């Protein structure tokens, strides 16, 4: 599935122009006009990168950046600060708030896409690993081998993809729609209950030696992989 870029920009023409160019470059985009809206969208689906304008209503881009950096789920999210303020002191403030790059308006869409591509390449190089581990579960993405506490687990391709998304961000709550998009793709019509069916299969497969249920149901929200107790069935 194509990477999702969150555009946080309160000027619709600028946001739509960037969204159009990113769509042409193969990215998915979602637009937020305020800092509060941006933080809400991140809770619904975690983007691969965020472009955040400095001057926003309600919360400034600097504050949004600091909040994202202080949350476990978005601590490593690549962020590009977008602003008309080009002085050195302003650039330093943006970078100190947690931005990975700083782009001054007006900017070239081609340059912005090049910066996004470069930042995602660096992010992928820093975070990618063929081995994922959490709560006794070990996934080898190269061999598609899954074990829990040393016991081999047999998973269907879809259950494997579900577990891969869950284990990539432990404790993060994925909505059904988010999992549908990540596992089944946006071009295929699949009912939301299909996710529920595969989650049940995944739970059953991971149930070895009466270990705790790690696939957590969060009522009215979705699913997460979590080692905390008192998990709903």
Secondary structure, DSSP 8 states (H G I E B T S, - for coil): ---EEEEE-S-HHHHHHHHHHHHHTT-EEEEESSHHHHHHHHHHS--SEEEEESS-SSS-HHHHHHHHHHSGGGTT-EEEEEES--SHHHHHHHHHTT-SEEEESS--HHHHHHHHHHHHHHHHHHH--SEEEETTEEEETTTTEEEETTEEE---HHHHHHHHHHHHTTT--B-HHHHIIIII-TTS---HHHHHHHHHHHHHHH--TT----EEEETTTEEEE---SS---
